[in-house]
């Protein structure tokens, strides 16, 4: 089995080109384990598409399928270009959240960063939940994936590991939710930490950065049509939110390693 590991500001996945295996959910759990497997936030399969240039399928570390991954889709663009599957720098990628447009920024044959049209982001009215007698105000945001954004005085003080899992599985979100903890640092700069649905605490989340920037713009902390710098544990993303709800994301994508593996116990 040939595996390519890639990361977008620390959000790391194992990439494969081809059709899904029948046991993809079990494979995601097995390979993503950071102690007994290779270690990743999940698996991403790239294949041909009938409606776009390529198709991507995302499976979280717990085996569940995600609809969209902003950091992952940037790596898909770098993967197909640098491995010679395409020579186009404008790509359309099919996801479970719809087709996303990519612009590859290149230096020679190398993709240095990728801009992604993340589609329309929907910011809803705040909701309140109670945890251990404390009432929290959360802003539900849909980026194709469900998010709950919470503004805090300092992102590091409200650790995702402490309450992220409880927000993910709260009855208010019957299908689960990604939880973002956001500190406003300047007019167009925010700090974000994240608890990802199905993967737990991760160093970055592209759709979460988009959700957080959209919530910040909607609340008047940041400005429409101007780049918002989102600081994450793994690095920075540039998010631009427009008044019609369209969001563009720009950030890096990097190869980590390539490997051929034989699965112990595989038939």
URRA-V949229 format. One record per backbone hydrogen bond with DSSP energy under -1.0 kcal/mol. CO is the residue of the C=O (numbers start at 1). NH is the residue of the N-H. Records with the same first field share a line. If there is no record, write none. Layout:
CO=NH, NH
//
This chain:
1=261
3=259
4=15
5=256, 257
6=13
7=254
8=11
10=12
11=8
12=41
13=6
14=44
15=4
16=46
21=24
23=27
24=28
25=29
26=30
27=31
28=32
31=38, 39
32=40
33=37
41=61
42=14
43=59
44=16
45=57
46=18
47=55
54=94
55=47
57=45
58=66
59=43
60=63
64=60
69=73
70=74
71=75
72=76
73=77
74=78
75=79
76=80
77=81
78=82
79=83
80=85, 86
81=84
89=104
91=102
92=53, 54
93=100
94=56
95=98
98=95
100=93
101=117
102=91
103=115
105=112, 113
107=110
110=107
113=105
114=251
115=103
116=249
119=247
122=142
127=138
129=136
131=134
134=131
136=129
138=127
139=149
140=124
141=147
142=122
145=143
146=178
147=141
148=180
149=139
150=182
154=157
159=162, 163
160=164
163=167
164=168
165=169
167=170
170=173
173=176
178=148
179=195
180=150
181=193
182=152
183=191
186=189
188=229
189=185, 186
190=231
191=183
193=181
195=179
196=199, 200
198=62
200=196
203=234
205=209
206=210
207=211
208=212
209=213
210=214
211=215
212=216
213=217
214=218
215=219
216=221, 222
217=220
223=226
228=239
229=190
230=237
231=192
235=232
237=230
238=250
239=228
240=248
241=225
242=245
245=121
246=242
247=118
248=240
249=116
250=238
251=114
254=7
257=5
259=3
263=266
//
